[in-house]
Amino acid sequence: MTARRLDENTVLAGLSPAGENTWNEFRRQVEWAESFALIFLFSASRGPVEIFRERLDSHLRARVSRLWRLPPLEPVSCVDTVMELVRRPPEELLMLKATLWLDLSGRGDAWDRARTALLTRLNEHRELLRRQLHQPVVLIFPGGWRAQVRDLAPDLWAVRAYSLDLDETGAVKLQGASELSNDSKDTIPSHFPAEQLRAAEAQLREWQRLRETAAIDRNLLITGWRAFDAAMALKNVHFSEQIAKETLDIAHLLRERLGDLPQPLRDTSVSLDKVGQASRDLGHLEEARVAFRKSLDLRLQLRTQLGDLPEILRDISVSLDNVGQVSRDLGQLKEAQDAFRESLGLRRQLRTQLGDLPEILRDISVSLDNVGQVSRDLGQLEVARDAFRESLGLRRQLRTQVGDTPQTLRDLSIALDNVAGASRALGLWENARDALWESLDLARQIRTQLG
């Protein structure tokens, strides 16, 4: 029995030359905006949108600003959430003059209805939008929605500063794996270090080479995982999904051969995580949830077999985080909160076992952030603030341990932003202001370090 083959030997090398030109034009539109500027972005694929978002976020942080995003929107509450934002913009959004990024690209009939309703409301309140928001506003829509936006919101469309259809520009560069070359300079994404790009290309080539042998063993599985990570880094989520499903087939075959030994069980859970990750990034949330729950079940089975080993506990906590994130995406906030709290409990148990190792402290701070975010979504503002403040304390402790590395400073800045948001929601304006100023100082320090 052989592993399932991919339909196409293609990988995403990044932005095409036309895509690079489009990115530079898009960036300039954001840079030049001195006040309200409405920008529409259309794309059928998440990959190029994520490249643009990550590049813009890095670019703005270097200029001591921010890309400001709402938590994942749900179609049932999308209209109310966005309109509340327009009526009462958060103080940090205004203070930092952050670029507002609103992702309205969800799939399905419910999202189509939500987009239609939101466009109608925004069109009616065009002047409110211009009066309240004095920064660039980027609205993300699925590919093919340009005509609907123009028809549903003609007044809004008339005041746009810029619109861009990434599908029409040919922004994405696809290559056959056999064609990948270190000399293909025109395909190298400008945001992606050349050394990392060469490593990703090599991992994809090795995957293609070993797949041709049809030898199903653990080496092939590990090579597939590396190829998945490389394709994800290169923003080709569709190709990543194909690799993930193929590696899951391999993991199942190895488990059939070897039985429910710890290694095949863990390998299957890792492969399920990768399927879930790709499905979530593609917006296939139910598929992602099924994959993450199966992975969690396998890790709980391993805990029964092996006990509370540190690696077992951390694997379970990662699975719980995955279940929590996709539950939050689906709007199942109580289920998400329960998963995040259970993950936090396991990470506290690891701290008791292993002490204040940097990786343990950071894991706990991430779990606290997750608890804080979903508690905020549930309206539990005091609970959210307490979680964010504890996370901030841990990140200060990490700074003392490891020094002012860019990662440590960035984590600390994010923690301060979270505290500021929770304080603002509770009406603690001075606390929010102090946290934002400290976050801004850290952003300047990062800019000094990285240039």
Phi, psi and omega in degrees: 000129184251160177291148178295137181269153177284151177288330183223139173268063182239147175226159178268116179273354179128221177268140175290170174306319177295323178295321177298317178298319179295318177302313181298322178293316178300313180301318180296323178299320178291315182299318187283346182291116178267345178212214180301130176215118184265123183235127177256134178234125181242136177198138176277346185239144178286331187307300181296327177298317180293324176299313179298316182296313183294319179296316182295319179299313179297319181297316181291321179297323177296336179261017179058048174227201182210157162259119188255126181233147170285158167303160182312128182276147173250143183302326184293331183246004187302311185298311182297319182296313182291318181293326176295321176299318180293317182291320183227079180298139178300147183299320182294329177297318181283320184296316181275356185049046185288150173283128182270125182244111181246111182270109181245032189262014180302156184257155174110166183298321181298320178290323177300317179294319181295316179299317180299314180294318181294317179299320178298316180293316180295324178296321179292331185247037182303315183292324176299318179301313181291326183284326186272327186250116184249045181207171176297140176236116181255120179253125182258125179235157176295160174301145179086001183265002183300315182296320179296318179298315180297320182282321184281331184226065184297324179291319178295317180298326183292334182258010180297147175271332188192145172221148187213127174253107184292336178289324181285329184281348185065045187291333186266138178254117176252141178225153166291144182301326180291343182268352183298135183212142175293344180272355182278070187295334184289346182259358184283122177296134184295336181274354189252117181304139185300323181296318178292323179297317179297321179296318179296317179299318180296320179294322178290321177298317181296322176299313180298320182295313183290328178299327182294337181283338180060020176274113184270104176213177184292331177299319177297320180298311181296322177297322177296320177299317180296322178294321176302311180299322180294316180295323177295318179298327180272006172070022174259084186290325179298315178294321177301319180298319178298315179297317181300316181293325178290319178293329176294320175302317180296316180299319178297318179297317179293324178293321177299321180290317192260344183083189186274053171284159183304318184295310178298326178295314181293320179300320178294320180294321177297318179295321176297321177301320182290322174299316179297319180298313180294318180298318179296317180295331178275357181085009179270075194288322179294319177298319179298316182297318179300315181296315182293323179292321177297319177298316179299317180300319179294323181287328173292324175297320178295324178296321177297321181288317195247348181085193187272055173293147182305317182293329177292313181298318181293320178301316180296319181296323177296317178298318178296321176299318179297315177298318180296319181295315182287330174295320177296318177302323182278359181082010180267076194288323180294318178297319178297316181298317179299317180295316180296321179293321178295320176299316178300318179299319179294323181287329173293322177298320177296323178296321177296321181289317194248348181088191187272057174292146181306317182292328177292314180298319181293319178301317180296320181295323177295317178298319178296321176300317179298315178298318180297317182294315182286330176294320176299317178301326181277359181082010180270075193290323178294319178298317179299313182298318180298318180295315181296322181291322177294320176300317178300318178300319179294323181287332171293320178297319178297321179298320178295322183287312192251353178089187186271061174285155178305320180296317180296316180294320180295316178301318180294321178297317179296318179299320178294321176299318179297315178298319179298317180297317179292321179295318179299316180299332179269002179080015179268075192293321181293319177299317179297316181298315181298318180295319180294320178295320178295319177300319180296319177300319178294321178299321177294322179295319177297319179297321177297320181292314190263343180084000000 
